Every structure is written in structure tokens, then in C-alpha cells.
Amino acid sequence: MPDIRLPDGTVRSFPAAVTGVELAESIGKGLAKAALAMRVNGQLQDLFRTIATDAEVTIVTKDTPEGLEILRHSTAHLLAQAVQDLFPEAQVTIGPVIDQGFYYDFAFSRGFTPEDLEAIEKRMHELVQADLPVRRETVSREEAIARFADLGEDYKVQIIRDIPADEPLTLYHQGDFVDLCRGPHVPRTGVLGAFKLLRVAGAYWRGDARNPMLQRIYGTAWATQKELDAYLAQMAEAERRDHRRIGRDLDLFSIQEDAGGGLVFWHPQGAQIRKVIEDYWRQAHLRGGYELLYTPHIAHEKLWFTSGHKDFYADSMFQPMEDEGEPYQLKPMNCPFHILIYKNTLRSYRDLPIRWAELGTVYRHEMSGALHGLMRVRGFTQDDAHIFCRPDQIEAEIAGVLALTQNILGTFGFQRYEVHLSTRPEHSVGSDEIWETATRALEGALARAGLEYRVDAGGGAFYGPKIDLKIEDAIGRKWQCSTIQLDFNLPQRFAMEYVDEDGSRRTPIMVHRAIFGSIERFFGILIEHYEGKFPLWLAPTQVVVLPISEHQADYAQMVQSTLGAAGLRVESDLRNEKIGYKIRAHTLRRVPFLAVVGEREKAAGEVALRSRDGVDLGSLKLADVAANLKAMDESRQNALDWQG
């Protein structure tokens, strides 16, 4: 006779064991319809499981993060069932939930075509209409292996063999389809429906290039059709803003395959934008009390053993190179180099905090299949900074980092963020006291900054708690960029010290901090955020002077010289082309302002100014144009608001 305590504190008593479905129905028809699973004494379970003893129970619906994840995972199983219905020879492997959706990997003799995807999606909707009940079954390891071996599912057999012997195995059935899964799942296929298959990609089994290539089908699923439609519209807009296409159209950068994948070549226009970004970054950090460093690109292999990278990060590092019999490696991170500079001199408590910043290029061995334009590369420049401080300085330093981060991100047009505080994981280094002090300091800094945040319990690094900021772009996407991480590990590994006020030797706290994450990835985000229409202060060419005919060529060059002398980046287009053609050409280049000059403008010492959006700003005195554009440039306005 279980007593069920609900989230609002009420208790419902039942004469016998009750399923989650029955519990939801007893509360209300609306809840029963929206229910997908339940949380029993903190554990997620299927709705069709029974509750036989007193328990605290929460019904999980599709409009919660947990419910949406269950819905997406169940849709991945629906995809696998549809594939095997249509292509019985296809073997299923794994089908996890990912950000915004799911995927499932299949071993199949050929690649799936767009026509295949249409047929698979149609079959998925038929299975939804069939409203198949979902059933959970617990089986022994031997029985699970035997069943999947009989089905010819070799990959599932491999997965089962790798599961620890003491871990229970569960199978989920829907119709004739069965899959290995921990669950939970939706109670019936009929609750699914707001989904869309997106694309097919190749993926190596278990991410290892030595293994067979599988076919990965990506999809997205949402609680409602309205949410699905909104996401698909966002995806279409994202495709239109793709930084790879815009970067090619505007001649900003390229990935030269002859030089190897994942290596970025910055073209003159892109390099100009990068210079503006880096110059501003340096100025902001110098004003913020940082000092700048430059460190090598390689180091002796022994440094990476000391730092622990050779033990924990070797798969992401390039192979060592040998010089005079000694092994050297490209750096995957800058932090050990900053530590060596710290250790070059014995530090006093009076020296702390020390704030060092570097635009340091690092190299990581990413799999070729994971490379993606500027977003995932093998060589990239981190806007890296490290702070070495005393425990009592942590909160003030983190508050300073947050203020600097908000200022810099705001200057680039990012005003909305999602903030996460990640706390101590199960396996970690450092005393309880320092973890508690550090976590309280991060909480205090976030409160001081007025930032709302989510707590990711146990999500911190093993070496310390952290704060992550995800910026929101113009079309609502979230991008992980800024991170602030406290580190108790590296200072100990490198035996870092400072002399405290009482003369004792103590270990400093190390703060790892990046605002952009990397110059390359942040630049890609900027391209997509602005759709290549950079604000005036970032635009590689800020103004193009367009003479109507060759008779104004000399005046156009004088205009160019005047604007250039004011510190603006300006060009003249003296080609013997019609003015309409030139206006279209430079509008496509997304140049912020076009200065048209004809005989009337020449005689009056004016320019006819227009924006790249086609707004006619009128004929204006050249001196006024130079002064106003320079003011806009120096104020780093993010909108093209003409102040004339």
C-alpha cells in the first residue's frame, strides 16, 4: 500500500503497487497525456514500471529538459526501427541524444541517399500512427549476447561484451524491434511525432579511423510541432549565414587541403579583421591590469609529462618530433609555459595577483571527420590568460574577469549569455576546504556581477570548479566561448610557491581564463552573427569611394586620402564601369559605406553617402563624413547608426 509524495507535498495512497501511468491518470487527464516518464526517489524510470513502496515521485513531461531528452532518445530508437523495417540488412550500433536532437549509427553496405531519408522518415511517422507500446525487459549478459548474435547484430554483441559484468542489461521492445538500452523511454510510440531527419554523415565505429565506416543519420525532435518548425527555420537561417560560404565569398580565409586539414589561412581582408580584434583585445587587457606574454610553439616532451598532458591528453597531441635525439612536441595548451615564467622568480604574497595574457597558438590532433571550417581546427590561437593568486583573492579576481568578459563580449555585440557554474566532481584533487572556498568565491563573483546561473553539480574539472558562458547570437543559437577555471592541480604538479606574510611557502591558486575561446572559432561565430555585415569598427574595408565617371577620378583619390588620413580603412574603385555595377559589387562585399562622387559633389567638396543596406544618407561635406565615421569607428558601434 504505497504512499506517493508529489512535488507539491501532497500524498496519494494506493491499495497496491501502481504504475507511473496510473499515478499520472489519478492526478489528471492533462498530466497523463503529457507524461513521458517519472522520477522515483531521484531516479528516472519508465512510466510503465510499478511503484510498490512509499516514494517521492515526480511525473516527467515533454516540456521539461529531462522529458525532451527522453523524447529525443526514443525518437532515435524509432529511427533505428524504421531503418531496419526498410533495410533489414542494416545493423544498428548506437543512437545517443545530442544537442538539439539525436543520431543513430548504422552498419550498411552503402550510403543512405536523400530519397532513403524521406522513406525512413515516412516509415517513422507510420510507426507513430501505429502507437506501439514500449516494453522493458531485463536480461542476463549471456542471453543478450545470444539474442543479438541470432539477429546478426555483431556491433551490439561487441557493445554488450564491453559492459561491466555486474551492470544489469535491459532491452526495449516496440513492435518487432528490440534494442539494448538503459532507458527510460516513452510509454508508446504515439507520443512522438515532432521530428525531422536532417542529414547523413560517415562515422568510424567508436570514433577510431582503424575501424569500419558507419552511416550516421542525424535528426532533431521537439515537444511540439511549433518548436520543430522554429528550429528548422533557425537552421535554414544558419545555413544562409554559414561562415564557410561567407568567408569564401568575402575572401576572408581558406582551409588549404594541400597543407593539411584544419589549418587556417588568413587572407588580407580576414587578416585585417583579425588584427582589429587582437589590437582591441590587447588594449582591453592592458587596461584591465594584465601583462602580455609570448611563448614558444613547442617544448621538450618532459614538460608535458610534468603537466600531465602526456598521461591524460596524449590522444589530442601531435606525435613528438626529434631534434638531436631529444623529443619535442607542439603545444596543445599554453598554461605550462606561463607556469615556467612564474617559477623563473621566487614570488612574494605582495606580488599576487599576477595576471598574464597571451594570444598563443596551439595545436591539437583532431580527427579529420570532426573538422569544420573555423569551428573545429587543428591549429588555433587561444586568447589565453592565467591569474596566479592567493585563496583570499579568488572572488575579487573572478569578479574582475567577469566584468572584463562582459565588456569585451558586449563590444562585439553579444549581450545575452547562459551562465553555468560547475562544482566538484566525484574524482578530484584538492582539499575539501579549498574546494568550498573556491566554489563560494565563484558564487560570490557571479552574484556581484548580477548574473543568473545554472549549477552543474559535479560538472567541474577534477582540478577545480569553473564558470562557463554561452553567448547567444543573432538567430538565438548558443555558443560556448568564455570559460573561467580554477586549478589546484598544476600548481602542485609544478611545485609552484610564493612566500606568505609569515615567511612560509604556500601554493598559489591558478585561474585559467579565455573570453573568445579561440580567435578562429570566435571569428567564425562573428561571421555568422553578423552575416558578414561587420560593424564599421571591424569591417576590413570601411568605405569605398565610387566616382561616377573617369572625370571624378582625381577627386575620388582626394576623398580617399582625406578619409584615410582620418584613420579609416578606405578604397577607391576607379574602374571604367557604370556606377550601378560598382554599387552592387561593393554591396555584395558588405562594405559598410559607399561614397559616390560626381561633378556636383566634386564642385561642392561633398560625397553622396549611402549605406550597404541601400539607405541614401544624402550629399554631405567631406570633412563631416570623415569626422562622423571616425567617431563611429572609435566608439566601436555595433549598429550602423549614421550619426551625421
C-alpha angles and dihedrals in degrees: 000000000000123000110214117205113204127206092261090058097254119133126218119196123207128192092225142007111310133203123230089247091056091046092052091048091051090056097048145313092246093055092045090054093049096042119112104163141338139239111227115192088336096313123112112234140171116268092235093061118099130244109214102168137043110293147159107245134187120188110226115218133191092255093067126081091244092049093049091052091051090047091052094047091049089050089054088056089048088054092051091050092050092049093052092046090056100031107029092178092062114104120217121226120165133340115186133173115254134182108302095358146345144271138208127206120218133189103223134158093238141018119276113249129216087256089054090053091053091051092046092050091049090052091049090056090049089054089050090052089050088060093212116197115240117226130193122213130185114214139174121257092249093049092048091051092048094049096049092042088055089051091052091243098146095167093054089052089054091050093050093049089055094052112100111263094238095053115101116239123221131188127202121213128197114170109317093335122101130182138177111248143142091222151161103198137177114277095239136012089236092078090064124079115110096094141115132194109229115183149328126244137172118253130179116236106265090357093283117131089211090065129077120284114250132196113248118200114198123204141166130221133187140184093249139021089241091059091046092051091049091051093048089050089051090050091052090051090047090053089052088052096045106151092215093061095040091045089054094044093050093039093236103139144339141205106228109208090194086067094044135273123290096027116122125219112199113213121208095268093046092043089055091055090046090052091053091049093049095044090053091045092053093047092049092050095047088052088048094058099262127136121216126240136190119200136179125273094229137037139184113280092243090070090061091050090053092049092047095239092119089056101040107018105033095116090062094049127086118245117274120265121217128230121177089341094307123115119234129180137201109250118254091188139019100220099093090053092054089048091054090053089050091051092049088084132031106249130214128215085248090062092060135131097049114184118194126176132188138175090220124179114222134183128221130180101237119178111256092237091058095054114111123175110279093335097075118021139150099233119040142151117243119207086224129180134170129197122199112199147149120264091252090057098054099095095047092047094049090048088053092049091050092050091049091046093051091047095050096043090047091053089057091051101262110128101153125067141167111226126204129189111201117201137199116314124216093261113046146132127240134057125291088245096057092044091052092046092048095047092048089050092053091048090049093050091050091049090048089052091049091235122152112220145179121234115230098199110214092001097114124110116267088251099052150325121286146195121222126191123202113197122214117226132209094280097043101262120142120228124191105226118132122059134174115192130181115214127200093162109064095047087057095044090052094040092236116185146176129192109248127214092267092051095255123131115246136178117246125227113246122213119198111202138176127169103186095027089219133356092234097052094041089051090053090051090049091052091053095040092055096029086233091302095119120192114259096263092055101038112112091220112029101182135016119199112217119193113203091222140358089269090074096046094105092049091047090055090049090051089050091051092049094049091043091052088055088060098259126137102240140165136188124222105210096166117135093247133122114273092240090056092051093047091053092046095054093040087059088051086057093232106174098226135023118200109202117196128190134159094286093052091045092053093046098042090242141120129218100233125203133170125236087252089065097255111150107223094184135239110312138179111268093231091054092049091051093048096046096045091048090051090051091049094050094046089052093225113194095206125059093241105159108219097193 
